[in-house]
């Protein structure tokens, strides 16, 4: 039922003049969905308080509650008297009245929560920040009424309902990623994220950080991984809710989607901050700012301005290279990371890339490199690798695994967890921290064979020594010349035979 509801909502948004793409559909669905979620959350908290004899004070003022402006209901007749009656069409706002209320009363009210909240890790602050970052794009109040009616059918009361909703929301994010207009930058394939989380293997008590959070896929999957890692105590649950997951995101839409995605996965007040991570000077990062685990897929191909580059010891306009410096700096000693980056980082010879490679090898143990085929990221032809490293000791050996598939990846043929199963198995069975198993798809590189001195390039380019090189096809001219030579030889032999006769 939920899936059909989402499709119906998209159909309505598609015909509204204010929504023109999948990005708009996700954004507009998100804010209405969030308010419905908030209404269900308040109901649950009120019920829990009543069961313990306490009084619950609603976060949202009465006139701005879902049951008042969005879905006022007729009271049921009879002894039951109140509750889940049908929509009261006399009280329900519609058309221009509804749009005016949302644009000029509801949104300004909700924005105020940001300045009035006690701290940034509260649900009140998240309400204020979300509604400070977006606006209602629906131009028709009649379309808005239809969407509200459909979203009211959705429930967030049980774990099963939340679980289904989170999967449907992920599907919407994936559709947005496939839709172009830079939508792909918000979406990293979930099979790849799950694999990275398995290899990094965070544990409860770790602080987990993504400085390019996007749709929060890494943090959501890390939450799922930890939630099922053991039987959780009350303290474990509180730790996962409040002091485990941290993120930063520059773009408004991605910030909203990431926050909503984490909420739907079960993190009530996500510690995601709307800020430009790269605007932070690396010299200002202190021990209290560091994290145990970094999981990220920073944007690649972007170019940063000179003033942003001044925040980094190694100056470069390449966004991903600046993020990598940031991640190395913000990891605690002994901290672990799994970071997606363009494969050209391993072998580019420009001064900045070479310097960052040397810094990575010198300050961290880059123990594993997963080389991915093209097509992993829909709509992006770039090839990528995943760097797995631990901070604190220099790299001695790097284990490479090259994912070679017997099919081309794309929108209709995406990467699966099964594709990465051998990598996960081999990575787990490594003989030591410094060496991995040698197979047709994997090999070890001894860093001592690389010169890390001044002027050396420290080339880590992926060159599989276990893969047999296919014989190169010869040029047509070479083949024709060889045919002519063979013809001359045949002619000479034939003439010799005729002379003997």
Secondary structure, DSSP 4 states (H G I P E B T S, - for coil): -HHHHHHHHHHHHHTSTT--SHHHHHHHHHHHHHHHHHHHHHHHHHHHHHHTT--PPPSS-GGGSIIIII--BPPPPSSS-SSS--B-TTTS--HHHHHHHIIIIIHHHHHTHHHH-S-TTSHHHHHHHHHHH-------HHHHHHHHHHHHT---SSHHHHHHHHHHHHHHHHHHHHT-TTGGGG---HHHHHHHHHHH---TT--EEETT-TT-HHHHHHHHHHHTSS---HHHHHHHHHSSEEEEESSHHHHHHHHHHHHHHT-TT-EEEES-GGGS-GGG--GGG-EEEEEEE---S-B--HHHHTTSSS--SBHHHHHHHHHHHHEEEEEEEEEEEEGGGGT--SHHHHHHHHHHHHHEEEEEEEEPPTTSSTT----EEEEEEEETS---EEEEEE---SS--BTTB---TGGGHHHHHHHHT-SBTTB---BTTEEEEEGGGS--STT---------TTSPPPPPPPPHHHHHHHHHHHHHHHHHHHHHHHHH-
